[in-house]
Amino acid sequence: MTVKRATRWTGAGVLATTATLTLGALGSTASADTPDPVDPPESFTSAFVVDATPQQVVGTDGTVGVGQPGATGRFEFLVNSDEEVICWNITLNNVVTPYQSPAKTATHIHQTAAGVNGPPRIAFPNPTPADDPTATVRTSTGCSEGPFTTGLAPNGTDTGTGFSLAQLEANPAGFSADTHTAGFTAGAVRGQLVFSQELLDAANAVDEEPTPPADDEPAPGEDVADTDDERQLPVNGVDTGQGGTAGSPSLLPVAALTLLGLGVAGATVVRRRQGA
């Protein structure tokens, strides 16, 4: 399945998630084992969410459901495949550390369908507790730019070599996200990527509110002709459509006098400077 790209963007101001994390405050949790953090791009081409559970973890022998009981995870990814940038917001609940993996970190995106195992393609900083080391909630946030490496090279070539985010966009169901621990080396929690239009739309927030009309402009749907008629007044009691009120002097002499006064006194022209 190829995901549908957004066609209208403004600046990527919000990582619209259940965590309500703004990209402006997206502090990276990168370590020496992860790529240098980069700033979020101005827009994204796709977004994905993962609801990770122990029931989706697959053991080395192919047994399904061998993750850590009671643990859960939420992975949220924003992708700009044109710039090869991925941003993430990962939250783990009740995952018992320490982390353990032969890769450079223990938190990954793997190229694999549900029910089977596959190689990691991207390694993320392992989620950490915000303040209390004993806290049961751990998070990891940030953005990184390809080319991606995992530090795992079973055949002499890093498993991230040659991977591009366009592959992930073309088949998100063929990728999973997980985290590995010493107690659950196959994975504490895991889940498949699912495209999220809601997350993408919010990240590429577009203001759809209509611009209100100016005071001298008719509102949408208002009859312009009727508006003009309402501004016309009868002249000297006769409705000519040129202005005035019944029994009142014509407005035309008033205008002429005004112009005459301007001609005698002269007009001062003020040139308005436009601010830089």
N, C-alpha and C positions, 0 to 999 in steps of 0.2 A: 504494500500500500504506500503510495506517495502522498505525503502530507500536503495540505493546501496552504500556500503561503499568503501572508497578509499583504494587501496591496496599498494600504494607506497607513502612514506612520507619522508620528511626531517624535520628539526625543524620547528615549526610553527612560522614563522617570520612575516607573514603579515595577517592581517585581511582584505582581499581584498574586499573592499566595495566601494560604490560610495563616501564614506567619506574618502577613502584611509587612514584608521586608522591603524597604525602598532601595533601589539600586544606588541612589546617592549616598546611602550609608552602608553600602555593601563592603564590609571589611573582610579582607581575605584571611583565611586561616592557613595559608600555604606555609610549608616548612622547607627545610633543605632538600627534602626528597621529592618535592613537587615543582612544577614549572613556575617561573616568575609570574606573579599576578599581573593582570592587565586591567585597564579601565573598561567598563561596559561599553559596547558599541552604541551608536545612536539609535539603532533599530535591530530587530530580530526577525529571522525568517521562519522560525518554528519554535514550539515549546512542548515540553513533555513532562508528564508526572509519573511517579512510580509509587504504588502502595506496597511496600515490602513486608513480607511475613515469613515466619519460619517454615510454613507449609509449602513454600515455593522453592526452597533450597533443595538442590540435587547433590547427593553424595557422589564420591568418586566411583562408587559401584553402580550408580544410576538410580539409587533409591531416592524417592521424592519425599520431602517433608522432614528433613533431618536438621533443621535450623534450631535456634535457641528458643525453647518454649517461653511464651510471654513477651518476647521482644517484638517490636514493630519499627518500621522506618518509613519516612516520607522523603522522596527525592524529587526535586523540581529543577528542570533544566531549561534554560533559554539559549537558543542557538542562532548564531549568524554564520551561515555556511559560506557566504560570500567573503567574509573576513576570517573565516576559520576560527571563530571565537565561541566558547561555551561558558555560560555562567551557571552557577549551581547554588541551591539552598537545600541542604541535607539535614534532616532531623531524625535522630535515633532515640527510641524510648526503651529503657530497661535492657539495653545491650550490655553484657558484662565483658569488660576488657580484662587483660590487654588484647590489643589487636595483633593479628599474626597473618603474614602472607609472604611468599617468596618474591612478590613484586615490591616496588619501592614504597607503596602504601598498601593498606588493606581494604580500601574503598574504591570500587571500580564501576565502569560500564564495560560489560562483556558483550561480544558479538555471539549471541546464542538465542535460540528459540526457547519457549517454555518447555520444561521437562527434560532438558538436556544441558550439558555444560559446553562452554566455549571459551576462547581466549579473551583476556582483558584487552581493551583498546585504549582506555583512558584511565589514569589513576588520579584520584582526588585526595586532598588532605583529609586525614581521618577526623571525624567529628570529635569535638572535645566539650567538656562541660563549661558553661559560661563562667561560673564563679566557684562553686563548691565541687571539689574533686570527686566527692561521693554522689553527686547528683545523678539522677537516672536519665536525664535528658541531655543529649549531646548534639552539637550542631557544627556544620561546616559550610562556609559561604565563600564565594569569590568568583573570579573569571580567569580563564587561561586561554592561550592561543596556540594553535598547532604550528608545526608538527608535534604530535603527541607521542609520549613514550611511557612505558609502564615499568621498565626495569626488569622485565621478565623476558628472557630470550632462550627458550628451550632448544631451539635449533640454530642458535647463533645470531638470530635476528630479533630485535625487540618486537613484541607483539603489537605495538602501536605503529610500527613502520608501515607507511602506505595507507593508513586509515585516514578518511576524510569525513567531516560531518555531513556531507551530502549523502554518504552511505546510510547514516543514521536516519536522515530525513526520508530517504527512499523506502525504508523498511523498519520503522520503529519497533514493530512486534518482534523483529529478529534481534533485539538487544535487551539486555537486562541490567539492572543495577543491584549491587550488593555490598556487604561489608563482612570481613572475615575476622574471627577472633581465635585465641589460643584454644578455647574450649570448643569452638565450632569452626574448624578450619575450612570446611566446605562452604561456610557462610552462616552467619547468625540470622540474617534476614535477606530476602531477595524478592524482586518483582520485575515484571516486564514493562518496558516503556510504552506509554499511551500518549498519543498526540492530544494537546489541550488547546483548543481555539480560545477558550476563556482566558487562560493564562497569557496567550500570545496577544490577544486584543488589549488586555490590561497593561501588559508591558509596553506595547506600542500605542499607548493611550492617545486617542483622537477625540478632540472636543467636537461633539456633534450638535452642541447647542446653537440654535439659529441666532444670527446677529440681529438685535432689535433695530427697527427702522429709525432713521433720524427724525427729529421733531417735524421737519418740513417735508418728510416723505410719507406717502400713504403706506399703511401697513399691508402685508401680503393679503391679496384677495379684495382689497378695498377698491371701489370704483373710482378711478382717477377723475373721470368726467364729473361725477357727483361732487367730488371734493372741490373742483374748480367752481362749480355752480354755487356752492355754499359760500364761496368767498366773494361772489359778485353781488353788488347792491344796486338798486334802481337809482338813476340820476334824475333829480328834480321831479320825483314822483313818477317817472316813466322808466319802466324796466327795459333798459337798453343792453344790459349785460356788461356795462363799463364801469360800474361802481357808483356810490352815492346813496343817500337815503331820501325818502319822499319828503319834499318841502325843504331840503337842505341845499346849500350851495354845491355846485359841482366841485368834485375833487380835482379836476383838471387845472383850474386857476391856482389852487393851492400848490400843486406840483410845479406850475410855471413860476410862481413866486419863489419857491424854494430854489429852483434852478437859477433864477435871476439873482437872488441873494448870494448864491455860490459864485456867480460870475463876477459880482461886484467885489465881494470880499476876497475872492481867490480861495483855492483849496490847498491845504497842506497835506502832502503825501508822506506818509510814514512808511518807510521801508522796514519790513519785519525781517529781522535776522533769524535765520534757521539755525537751531542749536546743532553743534557738532555731534 
